[in-house]
């Protein structure tokens, strides 16, 4: 049975079935992206919304998203297109847009400040073939490409897209194995490896959503920021960190919003190691 090699799950996918992410399938004995070109969300966004603070500030970017995700964050803010029941309905209802059409639309938006294409909203790497093909055409047209991702993908996937990606915002959701395993059903080490690889290929900014009682300790933020600072030093790069406030959503509604005082304290803690740290959702 064919095995998907996008992430740590290594799903064995039967013919015409889908993997854990809900977006990769098997056709003719080969793994393919069933969500290729199937868009659920399109918007011309300020680049700061990705969020990117230190890449083309003031610009706008055409943002596109599909459906499906390979994590199971109970606090997902895009659950309607990520892993809820509604999300997987898009397999049959989402409209198809080929890469050429998306690039054409991006070019037509240049007079409104558009600099290129952002792959975002759901997890774009589960359909990395679409990212690769569209970003390649966008690059050839003289535009720039942005990826917003959870970073849960193999270095093979990174190698496929990295020649065409100019900037990434990667969610580093916590800095413990237990958070990734118990809350997200994820793989902490894979995310760290992906971030390190991405830092070597393009501009990278990190985002950590602070959830009360889960990843809000100063000790954890000190370790997270020290690790990021180590990458900065090793690869001579600047890696801005966004520390953002949690609000109850999706399946995690029993917690209160993160106190603003907590966010600001963790910003100061991270600044012990990093120069550029930004509070978010405050």
C-alpha positions as CSV (number, residue, x, y, z in Angstrom):
1,X,0.0,0.0,0.0
2,X,1.4,3.4,-0.9
3,X,2.8,5.5,2.0
4,X,2.6,9.3,2.1
5,X,5.9,10.9,2.9
6,X,4.7,14.5,3.7
7,X,4.9,14.3,7.5
8,X,5.7,12.0,10.4
9,X,2.4,10.2,10.2
10,X,3.5,8.2,7.1
11,X,-0.1,7.4,6.3
12,X,-0.7,4.2,4.3
13,X,-3.5,5.2,1.9
14,X,-5.7,2.8,0.0
15,X,-6.8,3.6,-3.5
16,X,-9.3,6.5,-3.5
17,X,-9.1,7.0,0.2
18,X,-7.5,9.9,2.1
19,X,-4.9,10.2,4.8
20,X,-5.1,11.7,8.3
21,X,-4.9,15.2,6.9
22,X,-8.1,14.7,4.8
23,X,-6.4,16.1,1.7
24,X,-3.9,13.5,0.4
25,X,-5.2,10.5,-1.5
26,X,-4.1,7.5,-3.6
27,X,-4.8,7.5,-7.4
28,X,-3.5,4.7,-9.6
29,X,-1.3,3.5,-6.8
30,X,0.4,6.8,-6.3
31,X,0.0,9.4,-3.5
32,X,-1.4,12.8,-4.7
33,X,-2.9,16.0,-3.3
34,X,-6.6,15.7,-3.5
35,X,-7.0,19.4,-2.6
36,X,-4.7,20.6,-5.4
37,X,-6.1,23.9,-6.6
38,X,-9.2,23.6,-4.5
39,X,-9.6,27.0,-2.8
40,X,-11.8,27.7,0.2
41,X,-10.4,31.1,1.1
42,X,-9.0,34.0,-1.0
43,X,-8.2,37.5,0.2
44,X,-5.9,40.4,-0.4
45,X,-4.3,40.9,3.0
46,X,-1.8,43.2,4.6
47,X,1.5,41.3,4.9
48,X,1.5,42.1,8.6
49,X,-1.6,39.8,9.0
50,X,0.4,36.6,8.2
51,X,2.0,37.8,10.5
52,X,5.2,39.1,9.0
53,X,6.7,42.2,10.6
54,X,10.1,42.4,8.9
55,X,9.4,41.3,5.4
56,X,8.1,43.9,3.0
57,X,6.2,45.9,5.6
58,X,3.3,47.9,4.3
59,X,2.7,45.6,1.4
60,X,-0.3,43.5,0.6
61,X,-0.4,39.9,-0.6
62,X,-2.9,37.7,-2.3
63,X,-3.7,35.0,0.3
64,X,-5.1,31.6,-0.7
65,X,-6.0,28.5,1.3
66,X,-7.5,25.1,0.7
67,X,-8.8,22.5,3.2
68,X,-7.3,19.9,5.5
69,X,-4.5,19.8,8.2
70,X,-2.1,17.2,9.6
71,X,-2.4,18.5,13.2
72,X,-5.4,18.5,15.6
73,X,-5.1,21.7,17.5
74,X,-8.2,22.0,19.6
75,X,-7.9,25.8,19.6
76,X,-7.8,26.1,15.8
77,X,-9.0,29.5,14.5
78,X,-9.6,28.1,11.0
79,X,-11.4,24.9,12.0
80,X,-14.0,25.4,9.3
81,X,-11.4,24.6,6.6
82,X,-8.8,22.6,8.7
83,X,-10.2,19.5,10.4
84,X,-13.8,19.9,11.3
85,X,-16.5,17.9,9.7
86,X,-17.3,21.0,7.5
87,X,-13.7,21.2,6.4
88,X,-13.7,17.8,4.7
89,X,-16.9,18.6,2.9
90,X,-14.8,20.9,0.7
91,X,-13.4,17.9,-1.0
92,X,-16.6,17.9,-3.1
93,X,-17.6,21.6,-2.9
94,X,-14.5,23.7,-3.2
95,X,-13.9,25.4,-6.6
96,X,-10.8,24.5,-8.6
97,X,-8.3,27.2,-9.7
98,X,-5.2,26.2,-11.6
99,X,-1.8,27.8,-10.7
100,X,-1.8,29.9,-13.9
101,X,-5.2,31.5,-13.0
102,X,-4.0,32.4,-9.5
103,X,-0.8,33.9,-10.7
104,X,-2.8,35.9,-13.3
105,X,-5.0,37.2,-10.5
106,X,-2.0,38.1,-8.4
107,X,-0.5,40.1,-11.2
108,X,-3.7,42.0,-11.8
109,X,-3.7,43.1,-8.1
110,X,-0.3,44.7,-8.3
111,X,-1.9,48.1,-8.7
112,X,-3.5,47.6,-5.3
113,X,-0.1,47.0,-3.6
114,X,0.1,43.2,-4.1
115,X,3.6,41.8,-4.1
116,X,2.7,38.1,-4.7
117,X,1.0,35.1,-3.2
118,X,0.7,33.8,0.4
119,X,-0.2,30.1,1.0
120,X,-2.1,30.1,4.3
121,X,-5.4,29.6,6.2
122,X,-5.4,25.8,6.3
123,X,-2.1,23.8,6.4
124,X,-0.6,24.4,2.9
125,X,2.2,21.8,3.1
126,X,-0.2,18.9,2.9
127,X,-0.7,20.1,-0.7
128,X,2.9,21.1,-1.3
129,X,2.7,20.3,-5.0
130,X,0.2,23.1,-5.5
131,X,2.4,25.5,-3.5
132,X,5.5,24.5,-5.5
133,X,3.8,24.8,-8.9
134,X,2.0,28.1,-8.2
135,X,5.0,29.7,-6.4
136,X,7.3,28.7,-9.3
137,X,5.0,30.5,-11.8
138,X,4.7,33.5,-9.4
139,X,8.5,33.7,-9.1
140,X,8.9,33.6,-12.9
141,X,6.4,36.5,-13.1
142,X,8.6,38.6,-10.8
143,X,6.5,38.2,-7.6
144,X,7.3,37.1,-4.1
145,X,5.8,34.1,-2.2
146,X,5.0,33.6,1.4
147,X,4.2,30.4,3.3
148,X,2.2,30.3,6.6
149,X,2.6,26.8,8.1
150,X,2.7,24.6,11.2
151,X,6.1,23.3,10.0
152,X,5.0,19.7,10.4
153,X,6.6,18.4,7.2
154,X,9.7,16.5,6.0
155,X,12.8,18.2,4.7
156,X,12.0,16.6,1.4
157,X,8.9,18.7,1.2
158,X,10.9,21.8,2.2
159,X,13.4,21.1,-0.6
160,X,10.6,20.9,-3.1
161,X,9.2,24.4,-2.2
162,X,12.2,26.3,-0.9
163,X,13.5,27.6,-4.2
164,X,10.3,29.6,-4.7
165,X,9.5,30.8,-1.2
166,X,10.7,34.2,0.0
167,X,9.4,34.3,3.5
168,X,7.6,32.0,6.0
169,X,5.8,32.4,9.2
170,X,6.0,29.1,11.1
171,X,3.9,28.2,14.2
172,X,6.2,27.1,17.0
173,X,3.2,26.2,19.1
174,X,5.2,25.4,22.3
175,X,8.6,24.1,23.3
176,X,7.8,20.8,24.8
177,X,7.3,17.3,23.4
178,X,4.3,16.8,25.7
179,X,2.4,19.8,24.3
180,X,2.9,18.6,20.7
181,X,2.0,15.0,21.5
182,X,-0.9,15.5,24.0
183,X,-2.6,18.6,22.7
184,X,-1.9,18.6,19.0
185,X,-1.2,15.0,18.1
186,X,2.0,16.3,16.5
187,X,5.8,15.9,16.3
188,X,7.9,18.6,18.1
189,X,11.2,17.4,16.6
190,X,9.9,17.5,13.0
191,X,8.9,21.1,13.5
192,X,12.3,22.1,14.9
193,X,14.0,20.4,12.0
194,X,11.8,22.1,9.5
195,X,12.4,25.5,11.1
196,X,16.1,25.1,11.0
197,X,16.0,24.1,7.3
198,X,13.7,27.0,6.5
199,X,16.0,29.5,8.2
200,X,18.7,28.5,5.8
201,X,16.6,29.1,2.7
202,X,14.5,32.3,3.3
203,X,13.3,34.9,5.8
204,X,11.5,33.2,8.7
205,X,9.4,34.6,11.5
206,X,8.0,32.4,14.3
207,X,4.6,32.6,16.1
208,X,3.7,31.1,19.5
209,X,0.1,31.3,20.7
210,X,0.2,31.4,24.5
211,X,-2.5,29.3,26.1
212,X,-3.0,29.7,29.9
213,X,-1.8,26.7,31.9
214,X,-0.3,25.0,28.8
215,X,2.7,26.9,27.4
216,X,2.7,30.1,29.3
217,X,5.7,29.7,31.7
218,X,8.6,32.0,31.6
219,X,11.0,29.0,31.7
220,X,9.5,27.6,28.5
221,X,9.7,30.9,26.7
222,X,13.3,31.3,27.9
223,X,14.2,27.9,26.4
224,X,12.2,28.6,23.1
225,X,13.8,32.0,22.6
226,X,17.3,30.7,23.4
227,X,16.9,27.9,20.8
228,X,15.8,30.5,18.2
229,X,18.7,32.8,19.1
230,X,21.0,29.8,18.6
231,X,19.7,29.5,15.0
232,X,20.2,33.2,14.5
233,X,23.8,33.0,15.5
234,X,24.5,29.8,13.6
235,X,23.0,30.9,10.3
236,X,23.6,34.7,10.7
237,X,19.9,35.4,10.3
238,X,17.3,37.5,12.1
239,X,14.3,35.5,13.3
240,X,11.5,37.7,14.7
241,X,9.2,36.0,17.3
242,X,5.4,36.8,17.6
243,X,4.0,36.0,21.0
244,X,0.2,36.0,20.6
245,X,-2.8,36.0,22.9
246,X,-5.2,33.1,23.0
247,X,-9.0,33.5,22.8
248,X,-11.3,30.5,23.5
249,X,-12.3,28.8,20.2
250,X,-13.3,25.5,18.5
251,X,-12.9,22.7,21.1
252,X,-11.0,24.7,23.7
253,X,-13.6,27.0,25.1
254,X,-13.1,26.2,28.8
255,X,-10.1,28.5,29.2
256,X,-10.1,32.2,29.6
257,X,-8.3,34.5,27.2
258,X,-4.6,34.9,27.9
259,X,-4.0,37.9,30.3
260,X,-2.3,40.8,28.4
261,X,0.1,41.0,31.4
262,X,1.2,37.4,30.6
263,X,1.9,38.2,27.0
264,X,3.9,41.3,27.8
265,X,5.9,39.5,30.5
266,X,6.7,36.7,28.0
267,X,7.7,39.3,25.4
268,X,10.2,40.7,27.9
269,X,11.4,37.2,28.8
270,X,12.0,36.4,25.1
271,X,13.9,39.6,24.7
272,X,16.6,38.3,27.0
273,X,17.7,36.2,24.0
274,X,16.1,37.8,20.9
275,X,16.1,41.4,19.6
276,X,12.8,41.3,17.7
277,X,9.8,40.1,19.7
278,X,6.3,41.3,19.0
279,X,3.1,40.9,21.1
280,X,0.0,39.8,19.1
281,X,-3.8,40.0,19.6
282,X,-3.4,42.5,22.4
